[in-house]
Amino acid sequence: MTSTASTSAEPGYRVLNPATGEVVETFPTATDAEIESAIASATEAYASWRETPIEDRAKVVSRIAELFTERADELAAIITTEMGKPLSQSKGEAEFCTDIFKYFAEEGPALAADQEIRTFSGGRAVVQKLPIGPLLGIMPWNYPYYQVARFAAPNLMLGNTIILKHAESCPRSALAIQQIMDDAGVPRGAYVNVFASHQQIADIIADPRVQGVSLTGSERAGAIIGELAGKNLKKAVLELGGSDPFVVLDAADPKALADTAWDTRMENTGQACNSNKRMIVAEDVFDDFVAQLTARAQSLKPGNPAEDADGTFAPLSSRAAAEGLAAQVQDALDKGATLHAGGVLSEGDGAYYSPAVLTGVTAEMRAYKEELFGPVAVVYKVSSDEEALRLANDTPYGLGGAVFSEDTARAEKVAQRLEVGMANVNTPAAEGAEVPFGGVKRSGFGRELGPLGMDEFVNKRMYFVAD
């Protein structure tokens, strides 16, 4: 791409190593002519890709799946540098993309098959699942491959084409995905990466050739994209923030369950939208639970995510993210919360924030309503199942949640009443390419993965043939 200047409010596309604060490489923002070329290319490709038999599209998608595993080491190194993910987790993310593309390659033809419906006036009625056209995907930095996979896989199977705008901090991974698509045989224009500016994003959504937009990102970004989509009458899927409850009603071994809670919370250095950001624990196991979390936090020291050594923690995605998290925790401490461990912002340009355990959070604190996107375990003490449920639902978010009890029926009774898109019993979260993902309330709308993942950007056309 040729170079154009970014606006002063946008840093532009660059690789900034969060472990050191060093800018490793910069990339030019797309020109308006390049954006027009991308839209035209996606539109032209759609005309033929939609007519390609779904079984043939599946062969291409299956090859994409294979390439994610074949290149897992290379892909892992890229995102460990870009956003600081521990190397083993980076490789696992790339390999999970294989599962996602493979799932839709294998299950897609059945999921997209015509559905005959009963009529009461004769004739034959069928609901067809047809593609709708070029789509814009706006993807985040925290899972640079996985987020793209769950959007791209079902839509390539359906016959839609994709214009992909990745996070400004993930240009290398964006280009690596484009290379996989090209090498797998995705037709030119059926998947197009663009290093678009914010204004260019708005222009793409407004373009009549583009039929929908999917965003995974912050609540603020979701509000902006949702407004643009509504203004231009475009279908949108928004997967936004979360503050998922991890409800412990009882535990035969509180320390073991605390280990599960801690490992879940520290995944991706706490930077997952469906992380267990609020641990709601029955009073009779609370002390043991908090003590174990504290011990786990105190055992960690900062480390190089590329080395991924035991007993270390990785940086957050950026210095700004670490400073923002520190400010949220400090607000809670200033208003009376208790910090049991961690909570130390590193000096210098690195983005390290030591994993923290926080109790005593109350409604007037920012940490009560805001999402804490980093390695902070917030633990609440409750005295009844009803109190646990009220607290679990007292949030503007509604992504996921989990309830734990030795009595499964007891846990199910609470989980059934969680105001979330994904409720789990005796597991932090059900995971797999076949498991739908998405939320309610301010966590957004729409679903990805599983059978529902092919049910969003689709023309559910009624087709009727009279007797």
C-alpha positions as CSV (number, residue, x, y, z in Angstrom):
1,M,0.0,0.0,0.0
2,T,1.2,3.5,-0.7
3,S,1.6,5.9,2.2
4,T,-0.9,8.5,3.4
5,A,-0.9,10.5,6.6
6,S,-3.1,9.3,9.5
7,T,-5.2,11.9,11.3
8,S,-3.6,13.2,14.4
9,A,-6.1,11.3,16.6
10,E,-5.1,8.0,15.1
11,P,-1.6,6.5,15.8
12,G,-1.7,4.6,12.5
13,Y,-0.8,0.9,11.9
14,R,2.3,-0.1,13.8
15,V,3.9,-2.9,15.7
16,L,4.6,-1.7,19.2
17,N,6.1,-4.4,21.5
18,P,4.3,-4.0,24.8
19,A,7.1,-5.7,26.7
20,T,9.5,-2.9,25.9
21,G,7.4,0.0,24.5
22,E,9.5,-0.1,21.3
23,V,7.9,0.7,18.0
24,V,9.2,-2.2,15.8
25,E,7.6,-1.4,12.4
26,T,5.1,1.0,10.9
27,F,2.6,0.6,8.1
28,P,0.9,3.2,5.9
29,T,-2.8,3.8,6.2
30,A,-4.7,3.0,3.0
31,T,-5.4,5.6,0.4
32,D,-9.0,6.3,-0.5
33,A,-8.2,4.8,-3.9
34,E,-7.1,1.6,-2.2
35,I,-10.3,1.5,-0.2
36,E,-12.4,1.9,-3.4
37,S,-10.4,-0.9,-5.0
38,A,-11.0,-3.2,-2.1
39,I,-14.8,-2.6,-2.2
40,A,-14.9,-3.0,-6.0
41,S,-12.8,-6.2,-5.7
42,A,-15.0,-7.7,-3.0
43,T,-18.1,-6.8,-5.1
44,E,-16.7,-8.4,-8.2
45,A,-15.6,-11.5,-6.4
46,Y,-19.0,-11.9,-4.8
47,A,-20.6,-12.4,-8.2
48,S,-18.7,-15.6,-8.8
49,W,-18.0,-16.8,-5.2
50,R,-21.7,-16.9,-4.4
51,E,-22.2,-19.1,-7.5
52,T,-19.4,-21.5,-6.5
53,P,-20.9,-24.7,-5.2
54,I,-20.7,-24.8,-1.4
55,E,-18.8,-28.1,-1.5
56,D,-16.1,-26.3,-3.5
57,R,-16.1,-23.4,-1.1
58,A,-15.6,-26.0,1.6
59,K,-12.5,-27.3,0.0
60,V,-10.9,-23.8,0.1
61,V,-12.0,-23.2,3.7
62,S,-10.6,-26.6,4.7
63,R,-7.3,-25.6,3.3
64,I,-7.4,-22.4,5.3
65,A,-7.8,-24.6,8.4
66,E,-4.7,-26.7,7.5
67,L,-2.6,-23.6,7.0
68,F,-3.3,-22.2,10.4
69,T,-1.8,-25.2,12.1
70,E,1.0,-25.6,9.5
71,R,2.1,-22.0,10.3
72,A,1.2,-22.0,14.0
73,D,4.8,-21.3,15.2
74,E,5.2,-18.4,12.8
75,L,1.8,-17.0,13.6
76,A,2.4,-17.3,17.3
77,A,5.6,-15.3,17.2
78,I,3.9,-12.5,15.3
79,I,1.2,-11.8,17.9
80,T,3.5,-12.4,20.9
81,T,5.4,-9.4,19.6
82,E,2.4,-7.4,18.6
83,M,0.2,-7.6,21.7
84,G,2.3,-9.5,24.3
85,K,0.4,-12.8,24.4
86,P,2.4,-15.6,26.1
87,L,3.9,-17.7,23.3
88,S,2.2,-21.0,24.2
89,Q,-1.2,-19.2,24.2
90,S,-0.4,-17.6,20.9
91,K,0.3,-20.9,19.3
92,G,-2.9,-22.4,20.8
93,E,-4.9,-19.5,19.4
94,A,-3.6,-20.2,15.9
95,E,-4.4,-23.9,16.2
96,F,-7.9,-23.1,17.5
97,C,-8.5,-21.3,14.2
98,T,-7.9,-24.6,12.5
99,D,-10.8,-26.1,14.5
100,I,-13.1,-23.2,13.5
101,F,-12.4,-23.3,9.8
102,K,-12.6,-27.1,9.8
103,Y,-15.9,-27.0,11.6
104,F,-17.6,-24.7,9.1
105,A,-16.0,-26.6,6.1
106,E,-17.5,-29.8,7.4
107,E,-20.8,-28.6,8.8
108,G,-21.4,-25.7,6.6
109,P,-23.2,-27.5,3.8
110,A,-25.8,-28.9,6.2
111,L,-26.1,-25.7,8.1
112,A,-26.8,-23.8,4.9
113,A,-29.2,-26.3,3.4
114,D,-32.7,-25.4,2.4
115,Q,-35.3,-25.9,5.1
116,E,-38.7,-27.1,3.9
117,I,-41.7,-25.8,6.0
118,R,-45.2,-27.1,6.2
119,T,-47.8,-25.2,4.3
120,F,-51.6,-25.3,4.8
121,S,-52.6,-24.1,1.3
122,G,-50.8,-26.5,-0.9
123,G,-47.6,-25.9,-2.8
124,R,-44.0,-26.2,-1.6
125,A,-42.4,-23.7,0.7
126,V,-38.7,-23.6,1.5
127,V,-36.5,-21.3,3.5
128,Q,-33.3,-20.8,1.6
129,K,-30.1,-19.5,3.3
130,L,-28.4,-17.3,0.7
131,P,-25.4,-14.9,1.0
132,I,-26.0,-11.2,1.0
133,G,-22.8,-9.7,-0.4
134,P,-19.6,-8.0,0.7
135,L,-19.2,-7.6,4.5
136,L,-16.9,-5.4,6.6
137,G,-15.2,-7.0,9.6
138,I,-13.7,-4.8,12.3
139,M,-11.5,-6.9,14.5
140,P,-9.7,-6.4,17.8
141,W,-6.2,-6.9,19.0
142,N,-6.7,-9.3,21.9
143,Y,-7.2,-12.5,19.8
144,P,-5.8,-11.4,16.4
145,Y,-6.5,-14.7,14.7
146,Y,-9.4,-16.3,16.5
147,Q,-11.6,-13.2,16.2
148,V,-11.1,-13.1,12.4
149,A,-11.7,-16.9,12.1
150,R,-15.1,-16.9,13.7
151,F,-16.2,-14.1,11.4
152,A,-14.6,-15.2,8.2
153,A,-15.1,-19.0,8.3
154,P,-19.0,-19.1,8.2
155,N,-19.3,-16.2,5.8
156,L,-16.8,-17.6,3.3
157,M,-18.8,-20.8,3.5
158,L,-22.0,-18.9,2.8
159,G,-20.6,-17.2,-0.2
160,N,-20.2,-13.7,1.2
161,T,-17.0,-11.8,0.6
162,I,-15.0,-10.0,3.3
163,I,-13.3,-6.7,3.7
164,L,-11.2,-7.0,6.9
165,K,-10.1,-4.0,8.9
166,H,-7.9,-5.3,11.8
167,A,-6.7,-3.4,14.9
168,E,-4.1,-0.8,14.2
169,S,-1.7,-2.7,16.5
170,C,-2.0,-5.9,14.6
171,P,-0.7,-5.2,11.0
172,R,1.6,-8.2,10.8
173,S,-1.0,-10.7,11.9
174,A,-3.5,-9.1,9.5
175,L,-1.1,-9.6,6.6
176,A,-0.3,-13.1,7.7
177,I,-4.0,-14.0,7.6
178,Q,-4.3,-12.4,4.1
179,Q,-1.4,-14.6,3.0
180,I,-3.1,-17.7,4.3
181,M,-6.3,-16.8,2.4
182,D,-4.4,-16.2,-0.8
183,D,-2.3,-19.5,-0.4
184,A,-5.5,-21.5,0.4
185,G,-7.1,-20.5,-2.9
186,V,-9.6,-17.9,-1.7
187,P,-10.4,-15.9,-4.9
188,R,-8.9,-12.5,-5.4
189,G,-11.3,-10.0,-3.7
190,A,-13.2,-12.6,-1.6
191,Y,-11.0,-11.7,1.4
192,V,-9.4,-8.3,1.3
193,N,-7.3,-6.8,4.2
194,V,-7.4,-3.0,4.5
195,F,-5.4,-0.7,6.7
196,A,-8.4,1.7,6.9
197,S,-8.7,4.9,9.0
198,H,-11.7,5.6,11.1
199,Q,-13.2,7.9,8.5
200,Q,-12.7,5.2,5.8
201,I,-14.5,2.7,8.0
202,A,-17.5,5.0,8.0
203,D,-17.3,5.4,4.3
204,I,-17.1,1.6,3.8
205,I,-20.2,1.1,5.9
206,A,-22.1,3.8,4.0
207,D,-21.2,2.3,0.6
208,P,-24.3,0.7,-0.9
209,R,-22.2,-2.3,-2.2
210,V,-21.4,-3.3,1.4
211,Q,-24.2,-5.3,3.0
212,G,-23.2,-5.7,6.7
213,V,-20.6,-5.1,9.4
214,S,-19.4,-7.2,12.2
215,L,-17.4,-5.6,15.1
216,T,-15.7,-7.2,18.0
217,G,-14.4,-4.5,20.4
218,S,-15.2,-2.1,23.1
219,E,-18.7,-0.8,24.1
220,R,-17.7,2.6,22.9
221,A,-16.7,1.3,19.5
222,G,-19.8,-0.8,19.3
223,A,-22.0,2.3,19.9
224,I,-20.2,4.1,17.0
225,I,-20.4,1.2,14.6
226,G,-24.0,0.4,15.6
227,E,-25.0,4.0,14.9
228,L,-23.3,4.0,11.5
229,A,-24.9,0.6,10.6
230,G,-28.4,1.8,11.6
231,K,-28.0,5.1,9.7
232,N,-27.1,3.2,6.6
233,L,-29.6,0.4,7.1
234,K,-26.9,-2.3,7.3
235,K,-27.1,-5.6,9.2
236,A,-24.7,-5.5,12.2
237,V,-23.2,-8.0,14.6
238,L,-21.6,-6.5,17.7
239,E,-19.6,-8.5,20.2
240,L,-18.6,-6.1,22.9
241,G,-17.4,-6.0,26.5
242,G,-18.3,-8.2,29.4
243,S,-18.0,-8.5,33.2
244,D,-18.9,-12.1,33.6
245,P,-19.8,-13.5,37.0
246,F,-18.1,-16.6,38.4
247,V,-20.5,-17.7,41.1
248,V,-19.4,-20.1,43.8
249,L,-22.3,-21.3,45.8
250,D,-20.3,-24.0,47.7
251,A,-17.1,-25.9,47.2
252,A,-15.7,-29.1,48.7
253,D,-12.2,-27.8,47.9
254,P,-12.2,-24.0,47.7
255,K,-8.5,-23.8,46.9
256,A,-8.9,-26.0,43.9
257,L,-11.8,-24.0,42.6
258,A,-9.9,-20.8,43.2
259,D,-7.1,-22.2,41.1
260,T,-9.6,-22.8,38.3
261,A,-10.9,-19.2,38.7
262,W,-7.4,-17.8,38.7
263,D,-6.2,-19.7,35.6
264,T,-9.4,-18.5,33.8
265,R,-8.9,-14.9,34.9
266,M,-5.3,-14.8,33.8
267,E,-5.8,-16.2,30.3
268,N,-4.5,-13.7,27.8
269,T,-3.3,-11.6,30.8
270,G,-6.9,-11.0,31.7
271,Q,-7.7,-9.5,28.3
272,A,-10.7,-11.6,27.3
273,C,-14.2,-10.2,26.9
274,N,-15.7,-13.3,28.5
275,S,-13.2,-13.6,31.3
276,N,-14.5,-14.1,34.9
277,K,-14.1,-10.5,35.9
278,R,-16.4,-10.8,39.0
279,M,-16.0,-13.7,41.4
280,I,-19.0,-14.0,43.6
281,V,-18.3,-16.4,46.5
282,A,-20.3,-17.8,49.3
283,E,-19.2,-16.5,52.7
284,D,-18.3,-19.9,54.1
285,V,-15.6,-20.5,51.4
286,F,-14.7,-16.9,50.8
287,D,-11.6,-16.7,53.0
288,D,-10.0,-19.8,51.7
289,F,-10.8,-18.8,48.1
290,V,-9.3,-15.3,48.5
291,A,-6.2,-16.7,50.3
292,Q,-5.5,-19.1,47.4
293,L,-6.0,-16.3,44.8
294,T,-3.6,-14.1,46.8
295,A,-1.0,-16.9,47.0
296,R,-1.2,-17.4,43.2
297,A,-0.8,-13.7,42.5
298,Q,2.1,-13.3,44.9
299,S,4.0,-16.2,43.2
300,L,4.3,-14.3,39.8
301,K,6.9,-12.0,38.5
302,P,7.1,-10.1,35.2
303,G,8.5,-12.1,32.3
304,N,9.2,-12.0,28.6
305,P,6.1,-13.4,26.8
306,A,8.3,-14.8,24.0
307,E,10.0,-17.0,26.6
308,D,6.8,-17.8,28.5
309,A,8.6,-19.1,31.6
310,D,6.7,-20.7,34.5
311,G,5.9,-18.3,37.3
312,T,5.9,-15.2,35.1
313,F,3.2,-12.9,33.8
314,A,3.1,-11.0,30.5
315,P,2.5,-7.4,29.7
316,L,-0.8,-5.9,28.8
317,S,-1.4,-4.9,25.2
318,S,-0.1,-1.4,25.7
319,R,1.2,1.1,28.3
320,A,-2.0,3.0,27.9
321,A,-4.0,-0.1,28.8
322,A,-1.9,-0.8,31.8
323,E,-2.2,2.8,33.0
324,G,-6.0,2.7,32.5
325,L,-6.4,-0.5,34.5
326,A,-4.2,1.0,37.3
327,A,-6.5,4.0,37.5
328,Q,-9.6,1.8,37.9
329,V,-8.0,-0.1,40.7
330,Q,-6.7,3.0,42.4
331,D,-10.2,4.5,42.3
332,A,-11.5,1.4,44.2
333,L,-8.7,1.6,46.7
334,D,-9.3,5.3,47.3
335,K,-12.9,4.5,48.1
336,G,-12.2,1.7,50.5
337,A,-11.5,-1.5,48.6
338,T,-8.8,-3.9,49.8
339,L,-5.8,-4.9,47.6
340,H,-4.5,-8.3,48.7
341,A,-1.7,-8.7,46.2
342,G,-0.3,-7.2,43.0
343,G,-1.6,-4.0,41.5
344,V,1.8,-2.5,40.7
345,L,2.4,-0.7,37.5
346,S,5.9,-1.1,36.1
347,E,8.2,1.8,35.5
348,G,9.4,2.8,32.1
349,D,7.7,2.2,28.8
350,G,6.7,-1.5,29.3
351,A,3.0,-2.4,29.9
352,Y,3.4,-4.7,32.9
353,Y,0.8,-4.6,35.7
354,S,1.2,-7.2,38.4
355,P,-1.8,-9.5,38.7
356,A,-4.0,-8.3,41.5
357,V,-6.7,-9.6,44.0
358,L,-9.3,-7.0,45.0
359,T,-12.1,-7.3,47.6
360,G,-14.5,-4.8,49.1
361,V,-15.6,-3.3,45.8
362,T,-18.9,-1.4,46.2
363,A,-21.3,0.3,43.8
364,E,-19.8,3.8,44.0
365,M,-16.5,2.5,42.6
366,R,-15.6,2.4,38.9
367,A,-14.6,-1.3,39.3
368,Y,-18.2,-2.2,40.2
369,K,-19.8,-1.3,36.8
370,E,-16.8,-1.0,34.5
371,E,-15.0,-3.8,32.7
372,L,-11.5,-4.5,34.1
373,F,-9.7,-5.6,31.0
374,G,-6.6,-7.0,32.6
375,P,-5.2,-9.3,35.4
376,V,-7.4,-8.2,38.3
377,A,-9.5,-10.8,40.3
378,V,-12.4,-9.0,42.0
379,V,-14.0,-11.1,44.6
380,Y,-17.4,-10.5,46.3
381,K,-18.7,-12.2,49.4
382,V,-22.4,-13.2,49.5
383,S,-24.6,-15.0,52.1
384,S,-27.2,-16.6,49.9
385,D,-28.0,-17.9,46.4
386,E,-30.4,-15.0,45.9
387,E,-27.8,-12.4,46.8
388,A,-25.4,-14.1,44.5
389,L,-27.9,-13.9,41.6
390,R,-28.8,-10.3,42.2
391,L,-25.1,-9.3,42.2
392,A,-24.4,-11.4,39.1
393,N,-27.1,-9.6,37.2
394,D,-26.3,-6.1,38.5
395,T,-24.2,-5.2,35.6
396,P,-24.7,-3.3,32.3
397,Y,-23.1,-6.3,30.5
398,G,-24.5,-9.7,29.7
399,L,-22.0,-11.8,27.9
400,G,-21.4,-15.0,29.9
401,G,-21.4,-16.4,33.4
402,A,-20.7,-19.5,35.3
403,V,-22.2,-21.1,38.5
404,F,-20.5,-23.7,40.6
405,S,-21.9,-26.0,43.3
406,E,-21.4,-29.6,44.4
407,D,-25.2,-29.8,43.9
408,T,-25.6,-29.5,40.1
409,A,-29.4,-28.8,40.4
410,R,-28.7,-26.0,42.8
411,A,-26.2,-24.4,40.4
412,E,-28.6,-24.9,37.5
413,K,-31.3,-23.1,39.4
414,V,-29.1,-20.0,39.6
415,A,-27.6,-20.3,36.1
416,Q,-31.0,-20.5,34.5
417,R,-31.7,-17.0,35.7
418,L,-28.4,-15.3,34.6
419,E,-29.1,-12.4,32.2
420,V,-26.4,-13.5,29.8
421,G,-25.9,-14.9,26.3
422,M,-23.9,-17.8,27.6
423,A,-24.6,-19.6,30.9
424,N,-22.4,-22.4,32.2
425,V,-22.7,-24.8,35.1
426,N,-19.6,-26.2,36.9
427,T,-17.2,-25.0,34.2
428,P,-15.9,-21.5,33.5
429,A,-17.1,-21.5,29.9
430,A,-18.1,-24.1,27.3
431,E,-15.6,-23.7,24.4
432,G,-15.4,-25.1,20.9
433,A,-16.0,-24.2,17.3
434,E,-19.5,-25.7,17.6
435,V,-20.5,-23.6,20.7
436,P,-22.3,-20.3,19.9
437,F,-20.7,-17.1,21.3
438,G,-22.4,-13.8,22.0
439,G,-24.2,-11.7,24.6
440,V,-27.1,-9.4,25.6
441,K,-27.5,-6.0,27.1
442,R,-24.4,-3.8,26.5
443,S,-22.4,-6.8,25.5
444,G,-23.9,-6.5,22.0
445,F,-26.0,-8.7,19.8
446,G,-25.7,-11.4,17.3
447,R,-23.9,-14.8,17.6
448,E,-20.8,-16.3,16.2
449,L,-19.5,-19.9,16.0
450,G,-21.6,-23.0,16.0
451,P,-24.8,-23.4,14.0
452,L,-25.8,-19.8,14.8
453,G,-22.6,-18.5,13.3
454,M,-24.0,-19.2,9.8
455,D,-27.3,-17.6,10.7
456,E,-26.4,-13.9,10.8
457,F,-25.3,-12.4,7.4
458,V,-27.7,-14.5,5.4
459,N,-30.8,-13.9,3.3
460,K,-33.4,-16.3,4.7
461,R,-35.4,-16.2,1.5
462,M,-38.8,-17.8,1.4
463,Y,-39.1,-19.7,-1.8
464,F,-42.6,-20.9,-2.8
465,V,-43.7,-23.1,-5.7
466,A,-47.5,-23.4,-6.2
467,D,-49.1,-26.7,-7.1
